[in-house]
Amino acid sequence: MAMLRPVLPVFEYVVNQDYIAEYLCVNKDKPMLNCNGKCYLSKMLQEEQDEKKQNLPSINMKEYPIGFVDILFCDFTPQTLENDQLPEFTSSKPRQFTASVFRPPIIC
């Protein structure tokens, strides 16, 4: 619903454009402006934006102190592998493992 809030005044304006232009328009006595209720739309959008700003929570930075975090140092010593611990590869060609798992559907 929060995503639709900015769109609602525009939707309301489009649906009720004739009524807004005739009864709610501030500039209806000035036809050369060709307002047609756009003044009402801009007023509604401004009110929506002001309401959105008022609803934002205020954060007091004194309540949330930011400090430095100690970095933990880990000892990463390289491990050496013996020849008998290395995996054996039977083929130097890359093997496609997906062929055995994924099969096309059978047409009956």
The first five atom37 places (N, CA, C, CB, O) and aatype in JSON, in Angstrom:
{
  "aatype": [12, 0, 12, 10, 1, 14, 19, 10, 14, 19, 13, 6, 18, 19, 19, 2, 5, 3, 18, 9, 0, 6, 18, 10, 4, 19, 2, 11, 3, 11, 14, 12, 10, 2, 4, 2, 7, 11, 4, 18, 10, 15, 11, 12, 10, 5, 6, 6, 5, 3, 6, 11, 11, 5, 2, 10, 14, 15, 9, 2, 12, 11, 6, 18, 14, 9, 7, 13, 19, 3, 9, 10, 13, 4, 3, 13, 16, 14, 5, 16, 10, 6, 2, 3, 5, 10, 14, 6, 13, 16, 15, 15, 11, 14, 1, 5, 13, 16, 0, 15, 19, 13, 1, 14, 14, 9, 9, 4],
  "atom_mask": [
    [1, 1, 1, 1, 1],
    [1, 1, 1, 1, 1],
    [1, 1, 1, 1, 1],
    [1, 1, 1, 1, 1],
    [1, 1, 1, 1, 1],
    [1, 1, 1, 1, 1],
    [1, 1, 1, 1, 1],
    [1, 1, 1, 1, 1],
    [1, 1, 1, 1, 1],
    [1, 1, 1, 1, 1],
    [1, 1, 1, 1, 1],
    [1, 1, 1, 1, 1],
    [1, 1, 1, 1, 1],
    [1, 1, 1, 1, 1],
    [1, 1, 1, 1, 1],
    [1, 1, 1, 1, 1],
    [1, 1, 1, 1, 1],
    [1, 1, 1, 1, 1],
    [1, 1, 1, 1, 1],
    [1, 1, 1, 1, 1],
    [1, 1, 1, 1, 1],
    [1, 1, 1, 1, 1],
    [1, 1, 1, 1, 1],
    [1, 1, 1, 1, 1],
    [1, 1, 1, 1, 1],
    [1, 1, 1, 1, 1],
    [1, 1, 1, 1, 1],
    [1, 1, 1, 1, 1],
    [1, 1, 1, 1, 1],
    [1, 1, 1, 1, 1],
    [1, 1, 1, 1, 1],
    [1, 1, 1, 1, 1],
    [1, 1, 1, 1, 1],
    [1, 1, 1, 1, 1],
    [1, 1, 1, 1, 1],
    [1, 1, 1, 1, 1],
    [1, 1, 1, 0, 1],
    [1, 1, 1, 1, 1],
    [1, 1, 1, 1, 1],
    [1, 1, 1, 1, 1],
    [1, 1, 1, 1, 1],
    [1, 1, 1, 1, 1],
    [1, 1, 1, 1, 1],
    [1, 1, 1, 1, 1],
    [1, 1, 1, 1, 1],
    [1, 1, 1, 1, 1],
    [1, 1, 1, 1, 1],
    [1, 1, 1, 1, 1],
    [1, 1, 1, 1, 1],
    [1, 1, 1, 1, 1],
    [1, 1, 1, 1, 1],
    [1, 1, 1, 1, 1],
    [1, 1, 1, 1, 1],
    [1, 1, 1, 1, 1],
    [1, 1, 1, 1, 1],
    [1, 1, 1, 1, 1],
    [1, 1, 1, 1, 1],
    [1, 1, 1, 1, 1],
    [1, 1, 1, 1, 1],
    [1, 1, 1, 1, 1],
    [1, 1, 1, 1, 1],
    [1, 1, 1, 1, 1],
    [1, 1, 1, 1, 1],
    [1, 1, 1, 1, 1],
    [1, 1, 1, 1, 1],
    [1, 1, 1, 1, 1],
    [1, 1, 1, 0, 1],
    [1, 1, 1, 1, 1],
    [1, 1, 1, 1, 1],
    [1, 1, 1, 1, 1],
    [1, 1, 1, 1, 1],
    [1, 1, 1, 1, 1],
    [1, 1, 1, 1, 1],
    [1, 1, 1, 1, 1],
    [1, 1, 1, 1, 1],
    [1, 1, 1, 1, 1],
    [1, 1, 1, 1, 1],
    [1, 1, 1, 1, 1],
    [1, 1, 1, 1, 1],
    [1, 1, 1, 1, 1],
    [1, 1, 1, 1, 1],
    [1, 1, 1, 1, 1],
    [1, 1, 1, 1, 1],
    [1, 1, 1, 1, 1],
    [1, 1, 1, 1, 1],
    [1, 1, 1, 1, 1],
    [1, 1, 1, 1, 1],
    [1, 1, 1, 1, 1],
    [1, 1, 1, 1, 1],
    [1, 1, 1, 1, 1],
    [1, 1, 1, 1, 1],
    [1, 1, 1, 1, 1],
    [1, 1, 1, 1, 1],
    [1, 1, 1, 1, 1],
    [1, 1, 1, 1, 1],
    [1, 1, 1, 1, 1],
    [1, 1, 1, 1, 1],
    [1, 1, 1, 1, 1],
    [1, 1, 1, 1, 1],
    [1, 1, 1, 1, 1],
    [1, 1, 1, 1, 1],
    [1, 1, 1, 1, 1],
    [1, 1, 1, 1, 1],
    [1, 1, 1, 1, 1],
    [1, 1, 1, 1, 1],
    [1, 1, 1, 1, 1],
    [1, 1, 1, 1, 1],
    [1, 1, 1, 1, 1]
  ],
  "atom_positions": [
    [[0.82, -1.19, 0.0], [0.0, 0.0, 0.0], [0.87, 1.26, 0.0], [-0.94, 0.0, 1.2], [0.48, 2.28, -0.56]],
    [[2.03, 1.18, 0.62], [2.9, 2.35, 0.68], [3.4, 2.73, -0.71], [4.08, 2.08, 1.61], [3.67, 3.9, -0.97]],
    [[3.53, 1.74, -1.59], [4.0, 2.03, -2.94], [2.94, 2.77, -3.75], [4.4, 0.74, -3.64], [3.28, 3.5, -4.69]],
    [[1.67, 2.6, -3.41], [0.6, 3.23, -4.17], [0.29, 4.65, -3.7], [-0.65, 2.39, -4.08], [-0.39, 5.39, -4.4]],
    [[0.77, 5.04, -2.55], [0.41, 6.34, -1.99], [0.74, 7.5, -2.92], [1.11, 6.53, -0.69], [-0.11, 8.39, -3.06]],
    [[1.92, 7.57, -3.55], [2.17, 8.7, -4.45], [1.29, 8.69, -5.69], [3.62, 8.71, -4.86], [1.09, 9.73, -6.32]],
    [[0.76, 7.54, -6.06], [-0.03, 7.41, -7.28], [-1.5, 7.76, -7.03], [0.09, 5.99, -7.84], [-2.21, 8.15, -7.96]],
    [[-1.96, 7.63, -5.8], [-3.38, 7.84, -5.51], [-3.88, 9.24, -5.86], [-3.63, 7.59, -4.06], [-4.96, 9.34, -6.45]],
    [[-3.17, 10.33, -5.54], [-3.69, 11.64, -5.97], [-3.8, 11.78, -7.48], [-2.81, 12.73, -5.42], [-4.74, 12.4, -7.98]],
    [[-2.86, 11.22, -8.2], [-2.9, 11.29, -9.67], [-4.07, 10.47, -10.2], [-1.57, 10.79, -10.29], [-4.78, 10.91, -11.1]],
    [[-4.28, 9.3, -9.63], [-5.41, 8.46, -10.03], [-6.73, 9.15, -9.73], [-5.35, 7.09, -9.32], [-7.65, 9.15, -10.55]],
    [[-6.82, 9.75, -8.55], [-8.04, 10.48, -8.18], [-8.28, 11.65, -9.14], [-7.95, 11.0, -6.73], [-9.43, 11.92, -9.51]],
    [[-7.21, 12.33, -9.54], [-7.35, 13.45, -10.47], [-7.84, 12.97, -11.84], [-6.01, 14.19, -10.62], [-8.71, 13.6, -12.43]],
    [[-7.29, 11.88, -12.33], [-7.68, 11.37, -13.65], [-9.14, 10.92, -13.64], [-6.77, 10.2, -14.08], [-9.88, 11.19, -14.59]],
    [[-9.55, 10.24, -12.57], [-10.92, 9.73, -12.5], [-11.92, 10.87, -12.37], [-11.06, 8.75, -11.33], [-12.98, 10.86, -13.0]],
    [[-11.6, 11.86, -11.54], [-12.54, 12.95, -11.25], [-12.12, 14.27, -11.89], [-12.66, 13.13, -9.75], [-12.39, 15.33, -11.33]],
    [[-11.48, 14.23, -13.03], [-10.93, 15.44, -13.64], [-12.0, 16.48, -13.95], [-10.18, 15.08, -14.9], [-11.79, 17.67, -13.72]],
    [[-13.14, 16.06, -14.46], [-14.2, 17.02, -14.8], [-14.72, 17.71, -13.55], [-15.36, 16.31, -15.53], [-14.89, 18.93, -13.54]],
    [[-14.98, 16.95, -12.51], [-15.49, 17.52, -11.25], [-14.45, 18.46, -10.63], [-15.86, 16.4, -10.24], [-14.79, 19.55, -10.16]],
    [[-13.19, 18.05, -10.62], [-12.13, 18.87, -10.04], [-11.97, 20.16, -10.82], [-10.8, 18.1, -10.0], [-11.82, 21.23, -10.23]],
    [[-11.99, 20.08, -12.16], [-11.83, 21.27, -12.99], [-12.99, 22.24, -12.8], [-11.71, 20.88, -14.46], [-12.8, 23.45, -12.87]],
    [[-14.19, 21.72, -12.58], [-15.36, 22.59, -12.47], [-15.55, 23.16, -11.07], [-16.6, 21.83, -12.87], [-15.9, 24.33, -10.93]],
    [[-15.33, 22.36, -10.02], [-15.67, 22.8, -8.67], [-14.47, 23.09, -7.76], [-16.52, 21.77, -8.02], [-14.55, 23.97, -6.91]],
    [[-13.37, 22.38, -7.92], [-12.26, 22.5, -6.98], [-11.08, 23.3, -7.53], [-11.78, 21.15, -6.59], [-10.17, 23.63, -6.77]],
    [[-11.08, 23.62, -8.8], [-9.98, 24.35, -9.41], [-9.95, 25.79, -8.9], [-10.1, 24.32, -10.94], [-10.98, 26.47, -8.89]],
    [[-8.79, 26.25, -8.5], [-8.62, 27.62, -8.02], [-8.58, 28.59, -9.19], [-7.33, 27.75, -7.18], [-8.99, 29.74, -9.05]],
    [[-8.11, 28.14, -10.34], [-7.92, 29.0, -11.5], [-9.03, 28.88, -12.54], [-6.6, 28.69, -12.15], [-8.79, 29.15, -13.72]],
    [[-10.23, 28.48, -12.14], [-11.29, 28.31, -13.14], [-11.76, 29.65, -13.71], [-12.48, 27.58, -12.52], [-12.35, 29.68, -14.79]],
    [[-11.5, 30.76, -13.0], [-11.86, 32.07, -13.54], [-10.78, 32.61, -14.48], [-12.11, 33.06, -12.4], [-10.94, 33.7, -15.03]],
    [[-9.68, 31.87, -14.66], [-8.6, 32.27, -15.57], [-8.42, 31.18, -16.63], [-7.26, 32.51, -14.78], [-7.5, 30.37, -16.52]],
    [[-9.27, 31.16, -17.66], [-9.19, 30.09, -18.66], [-7.91, 30.11, -19.49], [-10.38, 30.17, -19.59], [-7.53, 29.1, -20.08]],
    [[-7.22, 31.27, -19.56], [-6.0, 31.33, -20.36], [-4.85, 30.52, -19.74], [-5.56, 32.79, -20.53], [-3.88, 30.2, -20.43]],
    [[-4.96, 30.18, -18.45], [-3.95, 29.34, -17.81], [-4.09, 27.87, -18.21], [-4.04, 29.47, -16.29], [-3.14, 27.1, -18.11]],
    [[-5.31, 27.5, -18.66], [-5.58, 26.13, -19.09], [-5.22, 25.13, -17.98], [-4.8, 25.8, -20.37], [-4.56, 24.12, -18.22]],
    [[-5.66, 25.44, -16.78], [-5.31, 24.67, -15.58], [-6.07, 23.35, -15.53], [-5.6, 25.48, -14.32], [-5.45, 22.3, -15.35]],
    [[-7.37, 23.38, -15.7], [-8.22, 22.18, -15.68], [-8.03, 21.33, -14.43], [-7.95, 21.34, -16.91], [-8.11, 20.1, -14.5]],
    [[-7.79, 21.96, -13.31], [-7.67, 21.24, -12.04], [-6.28, 20.78, -11.7], [0.0, 0.0, 0.0], [-6.09, 20.09, -10.69]],
    [[-5.29, 21.14, -12.5], [-3.92, 20.74, -12.19], [-3.42, 21.43, -10.93], [-3.0, 21.06, -13.37], [-2.52, 20.92, -10.27]],
    [[-3.99, 22.58, -10.6], [-3.63, 23.25, -9.35], [-4.04, 22.39, -8.16], [-4.29, 24.65, -9.27], [-3.3, 22.29, -7.17]],
    [[-5.2, 21.76, -8.25], [-5.67, 20.87, -7.19], [-4.77, 19.64, -7.09], [-7.14, 20.44, -7.45], [-4.44, 19.2, -5.99]],
    [[-4.36, 19.11, -8.23], [-3.47, 17.95, -8.25], [-2.13, 18.3, -7.6], [-3.25, 17.46, -9.68], [-1.62, 17.52, -6.79]],
    [[-1.56, 19.44, -7.95], [-0.27, 19.82, -7.36], [-0.41, 20.05, -5.86], [0.28, 21.08, -8.03], [0.51, 19.74, -5.1]],
    [[-1.56, 20.58, -5.43], [-1.81, 20.78, -4.0], [-1.88, 19.43, -3.29], [-3.12, 21.57, -3.78], [-1.31, 19.27, -2.21]],
    [[-2.58, 18.46, -3.88], [-2.69, 17.13, -3.28], [-1.33, 16.42, -3.23], [-3.7, 16.27, -4.06], [-1.01, 15.76, -2.24]],
    [[-0.54, 16.55, -4.28], [0.79, 15.93, -4.29], [1.7, 16.57, -3.25], [1.42, 16.06, -5.68], [2.49, 15.87, -2.6]],
    [[1.59, 17.89, -3.08], [2.4, 18.57, -2.07], [1.99, 18.13, -0.66], [2.25, 20.1, -2.2], [2.86, 17.92, 0.19]],
    [[0.69, 17.99, -0.41], [0.22, 17.52, 0.89], [0.7, 16.09, 1.15], [-1.32, 17.58, 0.96], [1.08, 15.75, 2.27]],
    [[0.68, 15.26, 0.13], [1.16, 13.88, 0.26], [2.64, 13.85, 0.61], [0.9, 13.09, -1.03], [3.08, 13.06, 1.45]],
    [[3.41, 14.72, -0.04], [4.84, 14.77, 0.22], [5.12, 15.31, 1.62], [5.55, 15.63, -0.83], [6.02, 14.81, 2.3]],
    [[4.38, 16.31, 2.06], [4.56, 16.85, 3.41], [4.19, 15.81, 4.47], [3.7, 18.11, 3.6], [4.88, 15.69, 5.48]],
    [[3.13, 15.07, 4.22], [2.71, 14.02, 5.15], [3.77, 12.92, 5.22], [1.35, 13.43, 4.73], [4.02, 12.35, 6.29]],
    [[4.37, 12.62, 4.09], [5.4, 11.6, 4.04], [6.62, 12.04, 4.86], [5.81, 11.31, 2.58], [7.23, 11.23, 5.55]],
    [[6.98, 13.32, 4.77], [8.11, 13.84, 5.54], [7.82, 13.82, 7.03], [8.46, 15.25, 5.09], [8.72, 13.58, 7.83]],
    [[6.58, 14.07, 7.42], [6.23, 14.09, 8.83], [6.23, 12.68, 9.42], [4.86, 14.73, 9.02], [6.49, 12.52, 10.62]],
    [[5.95, 11.68, 8.63], [5.88, 10.31, 9.13], [7.24, 9.65, 9.29], [5.03, 9.49, 8.21], [7.33, 8.56, 9.85]],
    [[8.3, 10.29, 8.8], [9.62, 9.7, 8.93], [10.07, 9.77, 10.39], [10.64, 10.4, 8.01], [9.94, 10.82, 11.02]],
    [[10.6, 8.69, 10.92], [11.06, 8.73, 12.31], [12.35, 9.54, 12.42], [11.29, 7.3, 12.85], [13.21, 9.5, 11.54]],
    [[12.45, 10.28, 13.51], [13.67, 11.06, 13.73], [14.65, 10.2, 14.52], [13.36, 12.39, 14.48], [14.27, 9.49, 15.45]],
    [[15.9, 10.29, 14.14], [16.94, 9.49, 14.79], [17.88, 10.43, 15.52], [17.71, 8.61, 13.76], [18.44, 11.35, 14.93]],
    [[18.03, 10.19, 16.81], [18.96, 10.97, 17.6], [20.3, 10.25, 17.57], [18.44, 11.15, 19.07], [20.43, 9.14, 18.08]],
    [[21.29, 10.88, 16.97], [22.59, 10.24, 16.8], [23.31, 10.05, 18.13], [23.45, 11.05, 15.87], [24.22, 9.22, 18.21]],
    [[22.92, 10.79, 19.16], [23.56, 10.62, 20.47], [23.14, 9.3, 21.11], [23.2, 11.79, 21.39], [23.87, 8.75, 21.94]],
    [[21.98, 8.79, 20.73], [21.51, 7.51, 21.27], [22.18, 6.33, 20.58], [20.0, 7.41, 21.12], [22.2, 5.23, 21.14]],
    [[22.71, 6.54, 19.41], [23.35, 5.47, 18.65], [24.8, 5.85, 18.36], [22.58, 5.19, 17.33], [25.13, 6.28, 17.25]],
    [[25.66, 5.71, 19.35], [27.06, 6.09, 19.11], [27.72, 5.14, 18.12], [27.85, 6.11, 20.43], [27.5, 3.93, 18.13]],
    [[28.53, 5.73, 17.3], [29.25, 4.94, 16.3], [30.72, 4.96, 16.7], [29.04, 5.5, 14.84], [31.29, 6.03, 16.91]],
    [[31.31, 3.82, 16.81], [32.71, 3.74, 17.2], [33.45, 2.78, 16.31], [0.0, 0.0, 0.0], [32.89, 2.19, 15.39]],
    [[34.71, 2.64, 16.6], [35.54, 1.73, 15.82], [35.37, 0.31, 16.34], [37.02, 2.16, 15.88], [35.2, 0.09, 17.54]],
    [[35.4, -0.61, 15.45], [35.25, -2.02, 15.79], [36.63, -2.66, 15.7], [34.22, -2.73, 14.84], [37.36, -2.46, 14.73]],
    [[36.98, -3.43, 16.71], [38.26, -4.13, 16.68], [38.22, -5.22, 15.62], [38.59, -4.74, 18.07], [37.24, -5.95, 15.49]],
    [[39.29, -5.3, 14.89], [39.39, -6.32, 13.84], [40.11, -7.52, 14.43], [40.13, -5.77, 12.57], [41.2, -7.39, 14.98]],
    [[39.5, -8.66, 14.31], [40.11, -9.89, 14.8], [41.06, -10.41, 13.74], [39.04, -10.95, 15.16], [40.7, -10.54, 12.57]],
    [[42.26, -10.71, 14.15], [43.23, -11.25, 13.21], [43.27, -12.76, 13.36], [44.63, -10.62, 13.44], [43.41, -13.28, 14.47]],
    [[43.15, -13.44, 12.27], [43.21, -14.89, 12.27], [44.53, -15.32, 11.63], [41.99, -15.51, 11.51], [45.02, -14.69, 10.7]],
    [[45.07, -16.37, 12.15], [46.33, -16.88, 11.63], [46.03, -17.89, 10.53], [47.19, -17.53, 12.76], [45.58, -19.01, 10.8]],
    [[46.27, -17.49, 9.31], [46.05, -18.38, 8.17], [47.41, -18.87, 7.69], [45.27, -17.66, 7.02], [48.11, -18.18, 6.94]],
    [[47.77, -20.03, 8.12], [49.03, -20.6, 7.67], [48.74, -21.52, 6.49], [49.76, -21.38, 8.82], [47.78, -22.28, 6.52]],
    [[49.56, -21.45, 5.47], [49.32, -22.31, 4.31], [49.55, -23.77, 4.65], [50.22, -21.89, 3.13], [50.49, -24.11, 5.37]],
    [[48.7, -24.61, 4.14], [48.79, -26.05, 4.36], [49.45, -26.68, 3.14], [47.38, -26.67, 4.62], [49.13, -26.35, 2.01]],
    [[50.34, -27.57, 3.38], [50.97, -28.29, 2.27], [50.36, -29.68, 2.18], [52.52, -28.37, 2.46], [50.14, -30.34, 3.19]],
    [[50.09, -30.09, 0.98], [49.5, -31.41, 0.74], [50.56, -32.35, 0.19], [48.29, -31.31, -0.23], [51.4, -31.97, -0.63]],
    [[50.49, -33.55, 0.64], [51.38, -34.59, 0.12], [50.81, -35.1, -1.2], [51.57, -35.75, 1.15], [49.63, -34.9, -1.48]],
    [[51.62, -35.75, -1.98], [51.17, -36.28, -3.27], [50.05, -37.29, -3.13], [52.33, -36.9, -4.01], [49.19, -37.38, -4.0]],
    [[50.04, -38.06, -2.06], [48.99, -39.07, -1.9], [47.67, -38.45, -1.44], [49.44, -40.13, -0.91], [46.65, -39.14, -1.44]],
    [[47.67, -37.18, -1.04], [46.44, -36.52, -0.62], [45.74, -35.79, -1.76], [46.74, -35.54, 0.5], [44.6, -35.36, -1.61]],
    [[46.4, -35.66, -2.89], [45.82, -34.95, -4.02], [44.79, -35.84, -4.72], [46.92, -34.51, -5.01], [45.01, -37.04, -4.85]],
    [[43.68, -35.27, -5.18], [42.69, -36.07, -5.91], [43.22, -36.47, -7.28], [41.37, -35.3, -6.06], [44.01, -35.74, -7.89]],
    [[42.79, -37.61, -7.73], [43.22, -38.1, -9.04], [42.17, -37.76, -10.08], [43.49, -39.62, -9.0], [40.97, -37.9, -9.85]],
    [[42.64, -37.32, -11.22], [41.76, -37.02, -12.34], [42.01, -38.06, -13.42], [41.98, -35.57, -12.87], [43.15, -38.25, -13.85]],
    [[40.96, -38.71, -13.85], [41.11, -39.77, -14.85], [41.18, -39.23, -16.26], [39.98, -40.75, -14.74], [41.73, -39.88, -17.15]],
    [[40.62, -38.05, -16.49], [40.6, -37.51, -17.84], [40.98, -36.05, -17.79], [39.21, -37.7, -18.5], [40.66, -35.34, -16.84]],
    [[41.67, -35.61, -18.82], [42.04, -34.2, -18.87], [40.95, -33.36, -19.54], [43.36, -34.02, -19.61], [41.0, -32.13, -19.51]],
    [[39.94, -34.04, -20.15], [38.84, -33.33, -20.79], [37.79, -32.97, -19.75], [38.21, -34.19, -21.91], [37.54, -33.74, -18.82]],
    [[37.18, -31.8, -19.89], [36.09, -31.47, -18.95], [34.88, -32.35, -19.23], [35.7, -29.98, -19.07], [34.57, -32.66, -20.38]],
    [[34.22, -32.75, -18.18], [33.07, -33.65, -18.31], [31.79, -32.86, -18.06], [33.19, -34.84, -17.33], [31.73, -32.01, -17.17]],
    [[30.79, -33.16, -18.84], [29.52, -32.46, -18.68], [28.63, -33.27, -17.75], [28.83, -32.24, -20.06], [28.12, -34.33, -18.12]],
    [[28.44, -32.77, -16.54], [27.65, -33.47, -15.55], [26.15, -33.26, -15.75], [28.04, -33.03, -14.16], [25.34, -34.06, -15.28]],
    [[25.77, -32.21, -16.45], [24.35, -31.93, -16.61], [23.66, -32.92, -17.53], [24.16, -30.53, -17.15], [22.44, -33.06, -17.47]],
    [[24.39, -33.6, -18.38], [23.77, -34.54, -19.32], [23.14, -35.71, -18.59], [24.8, -35.05, -20.32], [22.13, -36.25, -19.04]],
    [[23.71, -36.11, -17.48], [23.14, -37.24, -16.76], [21.99, -36.83, -15.85], [24.22, -37.92, -15.93], [21.19, -37.67, -15.46]],
    [[21.9, -35.56, -15.52], [20.86, -35.09, -14.6], [19.63, -34.59, -15.35], [21.41, -33.98, -13.71], [18.5, -34.95, -15.01]],
    [[19.84, -33.78, -16.35], [18.73, -33.16, -17.06], [18.44, -33.92, -18.35], [19.03, -31.68, -17.36], [19.32, -34.1, -19.19]],
    [[17.21, -34.35, -18.49], [16.8, -35.06, -19.69], [15.63, -34.32, -20.32], [16.41, -36.54, -19.36], [14.79, -33.78, -19.6]],
    [[15.55, -34.28, -21.63], [14.4, -33.62, -22.26], [13.13, -34.43, -22.03], [14.65, -33.42, -23.77], [13.2, -35.64, -21.81]],
    [[11.98, -33.8, -22.08], [10.73, -34.53, -21.86], [10.48, -35.54, -22.99], [9.55, -33.55, -21.76], [10.87, -35.31, -24.14]],
    [[9.83, -36.62, -22.64], [9.52, -37.68, -23.61], [8.17, -37.36, -24.24], [9.5, -39.09, -22.93], [7.19, -37.12, -23.54]],
    [[8.12, -37.35, -25.56], [6.87, -37.07, -26.28], [6.17, -38.4, -26.55], [7.14, -36.3, -27.61], [6.75, -39.31, -27.13]],
    [[4.94, -38.49, -26.12], [4.17, -39.73, -26.3], [3.32, -39.67, -27.53], [3.3, -40.02, -25.1], [2.61, -40.62, -27.85]]
  ]
}
